[in-house]
Every structure is written in structure tokens, then in C-alpha cells.
């Protein structure tokens, strides 16, 4: 019990300071959950790895189109950040529930998260 309490006490300041100093990115290029665990360089590596494996998705426009389109074919406007966040969170949750995951650089992620990382690696 004491070890767990010590771990929490030691982790809270690290998480606080790492989040405080972190840049804010458009939700299209930064996976919400994965972005809380990985530094930007790791997100970029995941994206590079995904793009090298999935050649048809090695393009900003293609990735943006795939990310902004829901499962009915409806596309949302990228300028509506809350709608983008909502759509991407929904897609990510649905993919996890359906076991539509891949392993990239040791992380088990959804296709949507991989595409976000790929887009991040092309835009920064």
C-alpha cells in the first residue's frame, strides 16, 4: 500500500509538469489518449512506421479525408474542433470494441489513432 501511494505521489508532479509544458495540437493530428502517454517524438515514430507499412495512406490529403469521414460516408469540417474530437473519439472507441487494432512501435492502437499519428508525422 505504501509503495502504491509513493508511486502516485511521484507520478502526479511528472504528469502535471509534462502536460503543462505540452503544445496544444489540432485533434486531427494528435490522438487524445495516446497523446497523454507518448511524447511527440514517439507519436511521430508511430506515424512514420504506419505510413511505411500502409503505402496508400502516405499522404496528408488522404489521411485527412479518412479521419474526417464517419462510417456512413459523411465528412465533417476540420475547422470544428469539437466535432472532430467527437468523431475521432467515437471512431477510436468503435475500433477498440471491434478489435480493429494494430501494433505500431510496441503500442496497441486503433487504425484511427495510427492515422492521426501518420498525419502528425507529416505536419510537424
VEXZASE-509076 format. One record per residue (C-alpha): x, y, z; residue number from 1; residue in one letter. Coordinates in nm, 2 decimals. Example, Ala and Ser with C-alpha at 12.3 -4.5 7.8 and 13.67 -1.06 7.14 Angstrom:
// residues 2
{{1.23, -0.45, 0.78}, 1, A}
{{1.37, -0.11, 0.71}, 2, S}
END
This chain:
// residues 124
{{0.00, 0.00, 0.00}, 1, X}
{{0.28, 0.24, 0.09}, 2, X}
{{0.45, 0.16, -0.24}, 3, X}
{{0.14, 0.24, -0.44}, 4, X}
{{0.09, 0.57, -0.25}, 5, X}
{{0.46, 0.66, -0.32}, 6, X}
{{0.41, 0.58, -0.69}, 7, X}
{{0.11, 0.81, -0.71}, 8, X}
{{0.28, 1.09, -0.52}, 9, X}
{{0.58, 1.06, -0.75}, 10, X}
{{0.38, 1.04, -1.07}, 11, X}
{{0.14, 1.33, -1.01}, 12, X}
{{0.40, 1.61, -1.04}, 13, X}
{{0.55, 1.44, -1.35}, 14, X}
{{0.21, 1.43, -1.53}, 15, X}
{{0.13, 1.78, -1.42}, 16, X}
{{0.45, 1.93, -1.54}, 17, X}
{{0.46, 1.73, -1.87}, 18, X}
{{0.11, 1.84, -1.95}, 19, X}
{{0.17, 2.20, -1.86}, 20, X}
{{0.46, 2.23, -2.10}, 21, X}
{{0.30, 2.04, -2.38}, 22, X}
{{0.19, 2.21, -2.70}, 23, X}
{{-0.18, 2.20, -2.80}, 24, X}
{{-0.24, 2.04, -3.13}, 25, X}
{{-0.55, 2.01, -3.35}, 26, X}
{{-0.74, 1.69, -3.25}, 27, X}
{{-0.70, 1.57, -3.61}, 28, X}
{{-0.32, 1.52, -3.57}, 29, X}
{{-0.29, 1.42, -3.20}, 30, X}
{{-0.46, 1.10, -3.07}, 31, X}
{{-0.63, 1.21, -2.74}, 32, X}
{{-0.54, 0.91, -2.53}, 33, X}
{{-0.21, 0.81, -2.69}, 34, X}
{{-0.10, 1.17, -2.67}, 35, X}
{{-0.13, 1.15, -2.29}, 36, X}
{{0.12, 0.87, -2.28}, 37, X}
{{0.37, 0.94, -2.56}, 38, X}
{{0.60, 1.23, -2.63}, 39, X}
{{0.57, 1.40, -2.96}, 40, X}
{{0.88, 1.21, -3.10}, 41, X}
{{0.71, 0.88, -3.02}, 42, X}
{{0.39, 0.99, -3.19}, 43, X}
{{0.60, 1.08, -3.50}, 44, X}
{{0.78, 0.74, -3.50}, 45, X}
{{0.44, 0.56, -3.48}, 46, X}
{{0.32, 0.77, -3.77}, 47, X}
{{0.63, 0.71, -3.98}, 48, X}
{{0.61, 0.34, -3.91}, 49, X}
{{0.24, 0.33, -4.01}, 50, X}
{{0.30, 0.53, -4.33}, 51, X}
{{0.58, 0.30, -4.43}, 52, X}
{{0.36, -0.01, -4.39}, 53, X}
{{0.04, 0.14, -4.55}, 54, X}
{{0.16, 0.30, -4.86}, 55, X}
{{-0.18, 0.42, -4.98}, 56, X}
{{-0.20, 0.64, -4.67}, 57, X}
{{0.12, 0.82, -4.70}, 58, X}
{{-0.05, 1.15, -4.80}, 59, X}
{{-0.19, 1.44, -4.59}, 60, X}
{{-0.50, 1.48, -4.80}, 61, X}
{{-0.58, 1.10, -4.80}, 62, X}
{{-0.53, 1.08, -4.42}, 63, X}
{{-0.73, 1.39, -4.36}, 64, X}
{{-1.02, 1.26, -4.57}, 65, X}
{{-1.02, 0.92, -4.39}, 66, X}
{{-1.01, 1.08, -4.05}, 67, X}
{{-1.28, 1.33, -4.12}, 68, X}
{{-1.53, 1.08, -4.27}, 69, X}
{{-1.76, 0.88, -4.04}, 70, X}
{{-1.88, 0.53, -4.10}, 71, X}
{{-2.18, 0.64, -4.31}, 72, X}
{{-1.96, 0.84, -4.55}, 73, X}
{{-2.04, 1.18, -4.40}, 74, X}
{{-1.75, 1.42, -4.39}, 75, X}
{{-1.72, 1.68, -4.12}, 76, X}
{{-1.54, 2.02, -4.14}, 77, X}
{{-1.19, 2.02, -3.99}, 78, X}
{{-1.24, 2.37, -3.85}, 79, X}
{{-1.50, 2.24, -3.60}, 80, X}
{{-1.26, 2.11, -3.34}, 81, X}
{{-1.52, 1.98, -3.10}, 82, X}
{{-1.69, 1.78, -3.39}, 83, X}
{{-1.35, 1.65, -3.49}, 84, X}
{{-1.27, 1.54, -3.14}, 85, X}
{{-1.62, 1.38, -3.10}, 86, X}
{{-1.59, 1.19, -3.43}, 87, X}
{{-1.23, 1.07, -3.37}, 88, X}
{{-1.32, 0.95, -3.01}, 89, X}
{{-1.62, 0.77, -3.14}, 90, X}
{{-1.42, 0.60, -3.42}, 91, X}
{{-1.15, 0.50, -3.18}, 92, X}
{{-1.39, 0.35, -2.93}, 93, X}
{{-1.58, 0.16, -3.20}, 94, X}
{{-1.25, 0.02, -3.34}, 95, X}
{{-1.13, -0.09, -2.99}, 96, X}
{{-1.47, -0.26, -2.93}, 97, X}
{{-1.44, -0.44, -3.27}, 98, X}
{{-1.08, -0.53, -3.21}, 99, X}
{{-0.97, -0.33, -3.51}, 100, X}
{{-0.63, -0.26, -3.37}, 101, X}
{{-0.27, -0.28, -3.48}, 102, X}
{{0.07, -0.29, -3.31}, 103, X}
{{0.30, 0.00, -3.40}, 104, X}
{{0.62, 0.06, -3.22}, 105, X}
{{0.50, -0.16, -2.93}, 106, X}
{{0.17, 0.03, -2.89}, 107, X}
{{-0.17, -0.14, -2.94}, 108, X}
{{-0.37, 0.13, -3.12}, 109, X}
{{-0.66, 0.17, -3.35}, 110, X}
{{-0.65, 0.24, -3.72}, 111, X}
{{-0.78, 0.59, -3.64}, 112, X}
{{-0.50, 0.66, -3.39}, 113, X}
{{-0.24, 0.53, -3.63}, 114, X}
{{-0.38, 0.76, -3.90}, 115, X}
{{-0.36, 1.05, -3.66}, 116, X}
{{0.00, 0.97, -3.58}, 117, X}
{{0.07, 0.94, -3.95}, 118, X}
{{-0.08, 1.28, -4.02}, 119, X}
{{0.11, 1.43, -3.72}, 120, X}
{{0.44, 1.29, -3.87}, 121, X}
{{0.36, 1.47, -4.20}, 122, X}
{{0.26, 1.80, -4.05}, 123, X}
{{0.52, 1.88, -3.79}, 124, X}
END
